[in-house]
Amino acid sequence: MVDDGTAGLIAFTTALTCAVVLVPLAAVFRVPRGWRRGVMAAYVVGMGGVWAAMVWNFADAARATNPWEVRAALREAKELFEANLIAGFLANGLITVRR
């Protein structure tokens, strides 16, 4: 994570994403069986998909040679990272929903 390059950036954002995804992942097993458990499981899978897209965009930015392409890929990766953080915080609200 102390690398200044793309690998360090991917490691740092992945570590933060993993910390945020722990809450909904733990909630999958804490909520009673039924629709809430299915929603939390889908939520975790969705957050994993957003993380994969984020890493893909970081790697795409590292491969790009045109500065505009680099900037666009980094902007998309940043937006996906922010979406994952917001989704993690919203998961706290989803956990408290009662019947």
N, C-alpha and C positions, 0 to 999 in steps of 0.2 A: 504494500500500500504506500510505501514511501517513494516509489518510482515516480518520476516526473512525467513519464510518457503515458500512453494510452492504457497500458496494463495496470498502472497504478490507479488511474481514474476508474477503470472498470472494477478493480478490487475495492476501492473506497465506496463506490456507489452500490456495489453488490453487498458489502458489509452492512451498509445502512438499510438496504432493502430487506436483508435477512432479519435484521432487528425488528423492522416494522411488520414483517409477515409472521412473526412468532405469535402475535396476539390472535389473529384470525385462525392460524393453524391450531393453536391450543384450544380455541373455541369450538372447533369442529368436534372435539371429543368431550366438551363440557356441556354443550347444549343438548336437550333431550332429542330423541329420535323424532324425525318428522321433517317438515319443510325447512325449519331453521337450520338443521344440520346439513341439508342439501344445499341451502343457500351459502352457508359458510364454506363448504367444500368447493363449490363453484367459484366463490370469491377467491379462495387460495389459488385455485388453478388459473383464474384470470390474472391474478397478481404475478404468477409465475410466467404467464405469456407476455405480460407487459415488460417484465424484467428481461426476458429473452429478446424482445424487440429492442429494448434499450441497449443491451450488449451488442446486438447486431449493428445498430447505428453507430456506436462507438468504434466498432471494428471497421465499418464502412468509412468513417471519417479518417481512420488511420491509413486506409488504402487509397483514398482519393488524392488526386494530384491537383485538381482545380480548387483554388481557395473558396469559391462559392459553394462547391460541393461539400467541402469540409465544414464550412459554417452551417450549411443546411442540415447535415447529418448530426452535428453537435447540438444544434437547436432542437431537433427532433428527439435526440437522446435525453436532453435536459427536460423537455416536456413530459416524456414518458417517465422519467425518474420522479418528477414532481407529482404526476398522476398516481404513481405507486405510493408515495408518501401520504398523499391525501386519502387514498383508498385504505391505507393501513389505519389512519386515524378514524375514518368513518366506520371501520370494522368495530371499534369500541362501542359505537352507538348501536350497531346491529346486534351485538351480543346482548345488550340490555333489553331488547324487544321481547315483551311477554305476549302470550296468546292474545 
